[in-house]
Amino acid sequence: MKLQKNNPTTGTTTPLFIPKETDPQVIQADESYFLVKIIDAQAAFSGRLWEKIKRLVITSQVSLNHPQLGTEPLRAIQRSREVQKNRAEKLGLSSNLISLVPATMDHISISIEFVLDKENRLGKLGGLINDDAFISAISLAPGASTAARTIGNISQKIIQTFLAPDERQPILQFNCDFNIATGELKEGYYVILGTRDEQSPLPRPVPDLKIKDGELFANETPVTQWSYIVLSVRHLEARTRALNDGASWESKFREAESIALQISEDPFADDKERQSVKKN
């Protein structure tokens, strides 16, 4: 992907795709399973914007656009970081945004936001936030989906309670919207660059981006002049039992296996009973 020609020099880029392999797997609607994870994130605290800011809060909003979860995005508070002026700060993010799910939706939407905490109101909650207390990966598993919705509601209330309305507007918003039905989502990395510093504008043209040991490089040099988010998308053809994530089908499958084993080892079971088990 390339930057749009009308993009300003500050703000964020569109998602920039970096394949893991020469021929990356496409997430196929109704055929694939996939998961999405943050593997690297950075805030570049350069420019006048940061001169009077004490703390940065990183939030996420994710929507699977699936009937089971509704259309409202589920929010999480990813990190709270003290602003270190005139430097690039790794945010320590390595969390699943979307657990392994079947590609049964038309599209997914992901937004990572940098929100200013001008008065350090969330400073006392920093320990809980940075211990992942307000993070829950979105999943279609019954228990996981309920947990994600609960965490999302709590995170939303915290933001509304502690931050003034003008602080809730993100200074940088990293947006991804992938149409699965048209094959837009692929296995690999998606990078979004961002800046509010006119002295470090968004690059034109986009440099050669690579991921090395989980870190972002541009033209073989570690990126330090921009803020960024790196998402990893993994693809599976079929969901294995080892990755069932507490799904209800796993317990039913174990029950069916147990019944089948009992019948197969029962010397008194006749062919009619064995055929009945196979059909059910």
Secondary structure, 3 states (H helix, E strand, C coil): CCCCCCCCCCEECCCEEEECCCCCCECCCCCCEEEEEEEEEEEECCCHHHCCCCEEEEEEEEECCECCCECCCEEEEEEEEECCCCCEEECCCCCEEEEEEECCCCEEEEEEEEEEECCCCCHHHHHHHHCCCCCCCECCCHHHHHHHHHHHHHHHHHHHHHCCHHHCCCCEEEEEEEECCCCCCECEEEEEEEECCCCCCCCCCCCCEEEECCEEEECCEECCCCEEEEEEEEEECCCCHHHCCCCHHHHHHHHHHHHHHHHHHCCCCCHHHHHHHHHC
